[in-house]
């Protein structure tokens, strides 16, 4: 298919006006096509035999740019002004089919996501022929992992935003439109850089710079207060598609990104990403990432929220099936995983922040709860940052802790002297994260009295008065225990309420 053309701004204005006037938005497209969300765009397939005629410009835009069907001369001319047709042609966005010259097709996919228009390679051919994936394919920005990535990014103002491995440029375009003073979109491939620049011009966004280069190379000596990346993280025994290949264990690109943070991330700045990598014997993925920061490791906090874990054998069979490598490739994978001591591969959201103070650095790992988005991630980051300073203990003692809705107390009874007696107490919650915490008997009485009306200091007095804890129990140790319960999402205090859910 012919490449997109970065034409003059006037052509982009013509096209943007047509798309806007046609109500070519996420809500309108999903309503018209019966989709629940933009993630369902990828389920759309051309149906050349469809008897339904095009009813309006929205129909035409959806069929041409999203479903990927061919449109006849008379249909295009009926619903699209001549000036817009010329703009589409001038930008390389549409072309005549070589064997059916009366039909036009879109050379690329163009779709609305997160309030912007994006372009990427098509996921279908207009004549329903199989798609041939090239090494530098620009993957659609409507996959589940792209939405996981975008859900990780907070809509919080920042000065300079860098989107690494940007693909279609979605993160940089959304950031520039919503909250970044200026955003940079960088990718190693020319095809991705072209799509991102096309998207920038199509959306009329001036505060984005698109550059081609290997990771930070395109940024030069600039530094940023927000860096984001959804890097390739699929493990592979040999080089594969650029958008997916993350080295043998999948963490090759992520490692290079993390290693560059001491140079490119400003003090108090934050990195956000979606990635995957291995847990090894005696070393979790989050610990390995801290080691990648080298001598600057003490300047950073790391938060990793696991969304899914894969057994090595599962990855071995998946990858061997993908490459049709058969049993021999499965054996190669298993040998590789044993050689590197891989226990499992984990996929999740990553936040790394450069500390603004000399507090001890924190490394936090959580398991995804029943909801996971920016509010939950930012709550965890804010609380763990504040609670790293032992000054928080005084604040906890003066606070009025509240037991969170949805927590569960699981009690195991064992036969003792002819009766079932409670032996083990475990708190469990699935919000904001999936957490379990073993507690002593007295803590069960404590949780029941955390009603948001009584200070922690008063609660400790109650426990002492009723002989549930020793009379000499230090306040600081009690507050430290409450700090653990707050971190697990079992208790809330003022200033760190859980997100509404």
C-alpha positions in Angstrom: 0.0 0.0 0.0 1.3 3.5 -0.7 2.6 5.5 2.3 1.0 8.4 3.9 2.1 11.8 2.8 2.9 14.7 5.2 1.2 17.3 3.1 0.5 21.0 3.7 -1.6 22.0 6.8 -4.5 23.1 4.6 -5.2 19.5 3.5 -5.2 18.4 7.2 -7.7 21.1 8.0 -10.0 20.0 5.2 -9.9 16.4 6.4 -10.3 17.3 10.1 -13.3 19.4 9.3 -15.0 16.6 7.4 -14.4 14.1 10.2 -15.7 16.5 12.8 -18.8 17.4 10.8 -19.5 13.7 10.2 -19.5 13.1 13.9 -16.7 10.6 13.5 -16.1 10.2 17.3 -15.8 7.3 19.6 -19.3 7.6 21.0 -20.9 8.0 17.5 -18.9 5.2 15.9 -19.6 2.8 18.8 -23.3 3.6 18.7 -23.6 3.3 15.0 -21.7 0.0 14.8 -23.1 -1.5 18.0 -19.7 -1.6 19.8 -19.2 -1.4 23.6 -15.9 0.4 23.3 -13.1 1.3 20.9 -11.3 -1.9 21.9 -14.0 -3.6 19.7 -12.7 -1.8 16.6 -10.4 -4.8 16.0 -13.4 -7.1 15.6 -14.6 -5.2 12.5 -14.0 -7.0 9.2 -14.8 -5.9 5.6 -18.0 -7.4 4.2 -17.9 -6.7 0.4 -21.3 -8.5 0.0 -23.1 -6.2 2.5 -26.4 -5.1 0.9 -26.7 -2.1 3.1 -26.0 1.2 1.3 -24.1 4.1 2.8 -26.6 6.4 4.6 -24.5 9.4 5.6 -20.9 10.7 5.9 -20.4 8.9 9.2 -21.3 5.6 7.5 -18.7 6.3 4.8 -15.9 7.3 7.2 -16.5 4.2 9.3 -16.6 1.8 6.3 -13.6 3.4 4.6 -11.2 4.1 7.5 -12.3 1.7 10.3 -14.0 -1.4 8.8 -11.7 -1.1 5.9 -14.2 -1.7 3.1 -13.9 -0.4 -0.5 -16.2 2.5 -1.5 -17.4 3.1 -5.1 -16.8 6.3 -7.0 -20.4 7.5 -6.9 -20.6 6.8 -3.1 -17.4 8.8 -2.4 -18.6 11.7 -4.5 -22.1 11.7 -3.0 -21.0 12.0 0.7 -17.6 13.7 0.5 -17.0 17.2 -0.8 -14.6 17.4 -3.7 -12.1 19.5 -1.7 -12.0 16.7 1.0 -11.5 14.0 -1.6 -8.6 15.9 -3.0 -7.2 16.3 0.6 -7.5 12.5 1.2 -5.7 11.8 -2.1 -3.1 14.4 -1.5 -2.3 12.9 1.9 -2.0 9.4 0.5 -5.0 8.3 2.6 -7.1 6.8 -0.2 -6.2 5.1 -3.4 -8.0 3.3 -6.3 -7.9 -0.5 -6.2 -5.5 -1.7 -8.9 -7.9 -4.5 -10.1 -11.1 -2.6 -9.4 -10.4 1.0 -10.4 -14.0 2.0 -9.7 -13.4 1.3 -6.0 -11.5 3.4 -3.5 -9.9 2.0 -0.3 -8.1 3.5 2.7 -4.3 3.0 2.7 -4.3 3.1 6.5 -6.7 2.8 9.4 -7.9 6.2 10.8 -10.0 6.1 14.0 -11.1 8.2 17.0 -9.6 7.2 20.4 -9.4 9.2 23.6 -10.6 12.4 21.9 -8.0 12.4 19.1 -7.8 10.9 15.6 -5.1 8.3 15.1 -3.6 6.5 12.1 -1.9 3.1 12.1 -1.5 0.2 9.8 -4.7 -1.6 8.8 -5.6 -4.9 10.5 -7.6 -6.0 7.4 -7.2 -5.9 3.7 -10.1 -4.3 1.6 -10.4 -7.4 -0.5 -10.2 -9.7 2.6 -6.8 -11.1 1.6 -4.5 -12.0 4.5 -2.5 -9.2 6.1 1.3 -9.5 5.6 2.9 -8.1 8.8 6.1 -6.2 8.2 8.8 -5.8 10.8 8.1 -2.1 11.2 4.3 -2.4 11.4 2.5 0.4 13.3 0.2 -1.5 15.6 -3.4 -0.2 16.2 -3.7 1.9 19.4 -6.9 0.1 20.4 -5.5 -3.1 21.9 -6.2 -4.1 25.5 -2.6 -3.4 26.5 -2.6 0.1 24.9 -5.7 0.9 27.0 -4.0 -0.5 30.1 -1.1 1.8 29.3 -3.3 4.9 28.9 -5.2 4.1 32.1 -1.9 4.2 33.9 -1.2 7.8 32.9 -2.6 10.5 35.2 -4.3 13.7 33.8 -2.0 15.8 35.8 -0.3 19.0 34.4 3.4 18.6 33.5 5.9 20.7 31.7 7.7 18.3 29.4 6.3 14.9 28.4 8.3 12.2 26.6 6.5 9.2 24.9 9.1 6.5 24.1 8.3 3.6 21.7 5.4 5.8 20.7 4.0 3.9 17.7 0.9 5.9 16.6 1.9 8.6 19.0 -1.3 8.2 21.1 0.2 9.0 24.5 2.0 12.1 23.3 -1.1 13.4 21.4 -3.4 12.8 24.4 -0.9 14.4 26.9 -0.4 17.5 24.7 -4.1 18.0 24.3 -5.0 17.4 27.9 -2.2 18.3 30.4 1.3 18.6 29.0 2.8 22.0 28.1 4.8 20.2 25.4 5.1 16.6 24.5 7.7 14.6 22.5 6.8 11.5 20.5 9.8 9.3 19.6 10.1 5.9 17.9 12.9 4.0 16.2 10.9 3.3 13.0 10.2 5.8 10.2 6.7 4.3 9.8 5.7 5.1 13.4 7.2 8.6 13.2 5.2 9.3 10.1 2.0 8.1 11.6 2.6 10.2 14.8 3.3 13.3 12.7 0.3 12.6 10.5 -1.8 12.4 13.7 -0.3 15.6 15.1 -1.2 17.5 12.0 -4.6 15.9 11.6 -5.6 16.9 15.2 -4.1 20.4 14.8 -1.9 19.9 17.9 1.0 22.4 17.9 2.7 21.4 21.2 4.0 18.1 20.1 7.4 17.3 18.5 7.7 14.0 16.6 11.2 12.6 16.3 12.7 9.4 15.0 15.5 7.7 17.0 16.4 4.8 19.3 14.8 5.5 22.7 16.3 8.6 24.2 18.5 9.3 21.2 15.9 11.6 19.6 15.6 13.6 22.9 19.2 14.8 22.8 20.2 16.4 26.1 16.7 17.4 27.1 15.2 16.3 30.4 11.5 15.6 31.2 9.2 15.7 34.2 7.0 12.9 32.7 8.2 10.0 30.7 5.9 7.2 29.4 6.5 4.0 27.4 4.6 1.0 26.2 7.7 -0.9 25.0 8.0 -4.2 23.2 8.1 -6.9 25.8 7.4 -10.2 24.1 10.2 -12.7 24.6 11.6 -14.3 21.4 14.5 -16.6 20.6 15.2 -14.5 17.5 14.5 -11.0 16.2 10.8 -10.4 15.4 8.5 -7.5 14.7 9.9 -4.3 16.1 6.6 -3.4 17.9 6.7 -6.7 19.9 10.3 -7.9 20.2 11.7 -7.5 23.7 14.7 -9.8 23.6 15.0 -13.4 24.8 13.3 -12.7 28.2 11.2 -9.8 27.0 12.8 -7.2 29.3 15.6 -5.9 26.9 13.9 -2.6 25.9 12.4 -2.0 29.4 15.9 -2.3 30.9 17.4 0.3 28.5 14.5 2.7 29.3 15.0 2.3 33.1 18.8 2.6 32.8 18.2 6.0 31.1 16.0 7.5 33.8 18.8 8.9 35.9 19.9 11.0 32.9 16.6 12.0 31.5 14.0 12.2 34.3 14.0 15.4 36.3 13.9 15.6 40.2 10.3 14.8 41.3 9.6 13.5 37.8 7.8 10.2 37.1 8.0 7.4 34.5 4.8 5.4 33.6 4.7 2.3 31.6 3.2 -1.1 30.7 5.7 -3.8 30.5 6.5 -7.5 31.2 9.5 -9.3 32.5 10.7 -12.4 34.5 10.7 -13.1 38.2 13.9 -15.0 38.8 14.8 -17.3 41.7 15.2 -15.1 44.7 14.7 -11.9 42.7 11.4 -10.3 41.7 11.0 -8.3 38.5 10.7 -5.0 40.5 14.0 -5.7 42.4 15.8 -6.3 39.1 14.5 -2.9 37.8 15.9 -1.2 40.8 19.3 -2.7 40.1 19.1 -1.3 36.5 19.2 2.2 38.0 22.7 1.6 39.1 24.4 4.0 41.5 21.3 6.3 41.3 19.0 3.6 42.6 18.6 5.4 46.0 17.0 8.4 44.2 14.0 6.5 42.9 10.8 4.8 44.1 9.4 1.9 42.2 5.8 0.7 42.0 4.9 -2.4 40.0 1.2 -3.6 39.8 1.0 -7.1 38.4 -1.9 -7.6 36.1 -1.1 -11.1 35.0 1.5 -13.9 35.6 2.5 -16.5 33.1 4.1 -19.9 33.8 7.3 -20.4 31.7 5.8 -23.5 30.1 2.8 -21.4 28.9 5.1 -18.9 27.3 7.2 -21.7 25.7 4.2 -23.3 24.1 2.7 -19.9 23.0 5.8 -18.7 21.3 6.6 -22.1 19.7 3.0 -22.1 18.3 3.4 -18.6 17.0 6.6 -19.4 15.1 5.5 -23.0 14.3 8.7 -24.1 15.9 7.2 -27.3 17.3 8.5 -29.5 20.2 12.2 -28.6 19.5 11.5 -24.9 20.1 9.5 -25.6 23.3 12.6 -27.5 24.5 14.8 -24.4 23.7 12.5 -22.1 25.6 12.4 -24.4 28.7 16.2 -24.7 28.6 16.5 -20.9 28.4 14.2 -20.3 31.3 16.0 -22.9 33.5 19.3 -21.3 32.5 18.1 -17.9 33.8 16.3 -19.2 36.8 12.9 -17.8 35.5 10.0 -18.7 37.9 7.3 -16.8 35.9 6.8 -13.8 33.6 4.7 -11.0 34.9 2.8 -8.3 33.0 1.8 -5.1 34.6 1.8 -1.3 35.2 5.0 0.4 36.2 5.6 3.7 37.9 9.1 5.0 38.8 9.4 8.4 40.5 12.5 10.4 41.2 12.4 11.3 44.8 12.2 14.9 45.9 13.6 14.3 49.4 16.1 12.1 51.2 13.5 9.6 52.5 14.4 6.0 52.1 13.5 4.7 48.6 10.5 2.3 48.4 10.0 -0.7 46.2 6.3 -1.7 46.0 4.6 -4.6 44.2 0.9 -5.2 44.3 -1.5 -7.6 42.6 -4.3 -6.0 40.5 -7.6 -5.8 42.3 -11.1 -5.9 40.8 -10.5 -2.3 39.4 -7.3 -0.8 38.2 -6.7 2.6 36.7 -5.1 5.9 37.4 -6.9 6.6 40.7 -5.8 3.3 42.3 -2.2 3.6 41.1 -1.9 7.3 42.2 -3.4 6.5 45.6 -0.7 3.8 46.1 2.0 6.1 44.9 0.9 9.0 47.1 0.5 6.9 50.2 3.7 4.9 49.9 5.6 8.1 49.2 4.2 9.8 52.3 4.5 6.8 54.6 8.2 6.2 53.8 8.9 9.0 56.3 8.4 7.9 59.9 6.8 11.3 60.6 3.7 9.7 59.3 3.4 7.6 62.5 2.5 10.7 64.5 -0.2 11.6 61.9 -1.6 8.1 62.1 -1.9 8.3 65.8 -3.9 11.5 65.6 -6.0 10.2 62.7 -9.4 8.5 62.9 -8.9 5.2 60.9 -11.9 3.8 59.0 -12.2 0.1 58.1 -12.7 -0.1 54.3 -15.8 -1.5 52.7 -15.3 -4.9 51.2 -12.5 -6.2 53.5 -13.0 -9.7 54.7 -11.7 -11.5 57.9 -11.0 -15.2 57.3 -10.7 -17.3 60.4 -9.4 -20.9 60.5 -10.7 -23.0 63.4 -8.9 -26.1 64.6 -10.0 -28.8 66.9 -8.6 -28.2 70.4 -9.7 -30.0 73.6 -12.7 -31.3 71.9 -13.8 -27.9 70.5 -13.2 -25.9 67.4 -11.0 -22.9 68.4 -10.0 -20.0 66.2 -6.3 -20.3 65.3 -5.5 -18.1 62.3 -6.8 -14.7 61.3 -6.3 -13.3 57.8 -7.5 -10.0 56.3 -8.4 -10.1 52.6 -9.4 -7.4 50.2 -9.7 -7.0 46.4 -9.7 -3.2 46.3 -7.7 -1.2 45.6 -5.4 -4.2 45.2 -5.6 -7.9 45.9 -4.0 -8.2 49.3 -3.9 -10.7 52.2 -2.5 -10.0 55.7 -2.1 -12.3 58.6 -3.1 -10.7 61.9 -3.2 -11.5 65.6 -6.5 -12.0 67.5 -6.5 -8.6 69.0 -6.3 -7.0 65.5 -9.7 -8.5 64.7 -11.2 -6.5 67.6 -9.3 -3.4 66.5 -10.7 -3.5 62.9 -14.2 -3.7 64.1 -13.8 -0.5 66.1 -12.2 1.5 63.3 -15.3 3.5 62.5 -13.7 6.8 61.5 -14.8 8.5 64.8 -12.1 7.4 67.2 -8.4 8.3 66.9 -5.7 5.6 66.7 -4.3 6.7 70.0 -7.8 6.2 71.6 -8.1 2.8 70.0 -4.7 1.8 71.5 -6.0 2.9 74.9 -9.1 0.7 74.4 -6.9 -2.3 73.6 -4.7 -1.8 76.6 -7.7 -1.2 78.9 -9.2 -4.5 77.9 -6.0 -6.5 78.1 -5.9 -7.2 74.4 -2.3 -5.8 74.0 0.3 -5.3 76.7 0.1 -2.2 78.8 3.5 -1.2 77.7 2.8 -1.4 73.9 4.7 1.5 72.4 2.6 4.0 70.4 5.1 4.0 67.5 4.9 0.2 67.1 1.1 0.3 67.1 1.1 3.1 64.5 3.6 1.2 62.4 1.1 -1.8 62.3 -1.7 0.6 61.2 0.7 1.9 58.5 0.8 -1.7 57.2 -3.0 -2.0 57.2 -3.4 1.3 55.4 -0.9 0.2 52.8 -2.9 -3.0 52.2 -6.1 -1.0 51.7 -7.8 -2.4 54.9 -7.9 1.0 56.7 -8.3 4.6 55.5 -7.2 7.9 57.1 -7.9 11.5 56.3 -5.9 12.7 53.4 -5.5 9.2 51.9 -9.1 8.1 51.3 -9.4 5.3 48.8 -10.7 6.4 45.3 -14.5 6.4 44.9 -15.5 3.1 43.4 
